[in-house]
Amino acid sequence: RDRSHADALWDADAGKLYVASTIRSGAAKLYRYSYSEGAFSLDDGYPVRLTEAGAESITIAKDADGVLWATLTQLPDGSAACAEGTDCAVRILHSTDRDYRWTAPVQLPTDGTLVRDDDISAAVAFDGGGQVGVVWSNQIDGSFQFAMHRTGTPDTSWITETIDVTPRPAYRTSSARPS
């Protein structure tokens, strides 16, 4: 996947390597590899399409229940990757009962997720996998945000905090600051 951007996650308990990959002009995909006898091999049925539209970047995390989470920024309706001069949205999706079955991507259900075309997001599992977090830059208001989701709670249950980055806010240029 020429010009792709990817994130990798090793699950030692399952013996699986997950790689999420995206390009601006195509779909986001998930690859899953097994390790045996000193080599990785792509598992049957992979890669899996996570989205039809690409993104600038994608990251993945796995919670304590074994659910894989992914985040990316796309147009608010998910129809395409962000384009210069457009507003975009922080979007999330997760696996369901199998690693190859995923929810449809949705805008992260919290405030501050409408962002500029050059903003990105990242996912992380923490608290022993008991929580998943999504962090993103927001050049519209100059903030960095962090949303937390407790494992096992409804997909709409997120708590958001603003990260204090004084004196270096998330603006692209000084002329982009609101007046």
N, C-alpha and C positions, 0 to 999 in steps of 0.2 A: 504494500500500500504506500506508494510513493507520496510524499508530502503529508504523511499521517502523523498524528500525535497520539501517544498512548500512555497508559498507566498499567502497572503490573502489581499483582497481589499474590503472594505465596501463602497457601494454607497448608501448613505442615501436618496438621491432624488428618486432613483429607488426602494429602499428597498431590494437591492440584495447584497448578499455576494458572491464574486468570490474567488475561491481557485484554483491556478495553482499548479500542482504537477508533479514531475518527479522522475524517478529513472534511474540509469545508464543503467540498462539492459532492459528497456522497454520504452514505449511511454510517452510523456508529455501529460497531460490531464488538461482540465478546468472543474471545477465543479461550478454550480451556484445554490445558495440557496435563498429562499424567507423566510422572517420572518413574522410570524403571530401568534397571541395569545401566545406569550412567547416562541415560538419554531421555529427552522429553519427546512425547508424541502427542499430536493433536487428537483429542477425544472425538469419537464418532458424533455426528450431528452438529459439530462446530466448524466455522464460526456461526454465531447467532446474531441476527440483526436486532439491535436495540432501538434504533430510530431509523426512519427513512431519510431524514435530513442530517447533515453533518454539523460540526461545531469547530471552534478554534481549539478546544481541548476537552478532555473527558478524564474523570478520575473515578476510582471505585474503592469501596470499603465493604467489609463483611461484619455483620453484627453477631452477637452471642447466639442467636437463634439460627445462624447459618444463612441469613438473608443477605444477598449482595445488593449494594446500593450504588448508584451512579449519579453524577451531576455533570451538567454542561450548560452552556449558554447558547440560546437560539432565539429566533424571532418569537414573540410571545405566543403565537399560535403553533409553534413547532414546525412550521412549513419549510423552513430553510435555516441555514447557518446565518449568523449575524453578518450584515453587510455594512460597510462604512457609512456613517451618517444615520443609521437606523437605531431605534431603541430595541433592546433585547430583554430577555428574561432568564433568570436562573431557573433551571428545570431539573427535576429529579425523577428517578424511576427505580424500581427494585425488582429482584427476582421474586417469584411466588413459591409454588410447591417444588419446583425443580430449578436448577441453575439456568436452564435453557428457556424457561417461561418467565416473562417479565410483564410488569404493568406498563401501560402507556405512559410516556413522559408527561408530566404536568408541571406547571409553574409552582415553585416552592411556595407553600401556603403560609406566607408570612409577609410582613411589610418590607419594603426596600429592595424587592427582587426585580424591579424594572431597572435595567442597567444600560450602559452604552455598549457599542459594538466591540470595544476592545477590552471589556471586563471579562473576567473568568471566575470559575468557582472550583472548589476542591472538596472532596469527601474524605472523612476520617472516622474510624471506629475508635472508641476510647472507653474507659471505665470497664475494662475487661470485655469489651464488645457490647456492654449493656446500653451504650448510647452511640448514636451516629451523629456526626456533626457535618455541616456544610458551611464553608467560609467562602466569601466572595467580596470582590471589590465593586464599588459603586461610584463611578465617575460623575453621576448626575448630582449626588449630594456630597461627594468627597469622602465617603465613609468606607470602612471595611466592616462587614457584618458576619456574625457567627450564629447559626441556628442549630439547635440541639433537638434530637428526637430520641426518646427512650424506647428501647427495644420492646416490642409487643404492644405498643400503644397504637391508636389509629393513625393512618398515614397523614392525617390533617393536624396532628398534635406536635407542634414545634414551638420552642421557646427561642427568641432571638435576642442577641446582645450586640451592641455596637462596640467595636474594638477601638480604643483610644490610640490613635496613631499620630497625635500632635508631635511635632509640627509638620508632618509629611502626609497630608491627606491624599486620597486616591484620584486626584485630578490629573488629566492627561497633560494639560498646560495651564499656566496661570490664567490665560484668557478664558478657560473653560469654567472658572469658578462663578457660582451664582452671585448676583449683585444684591 
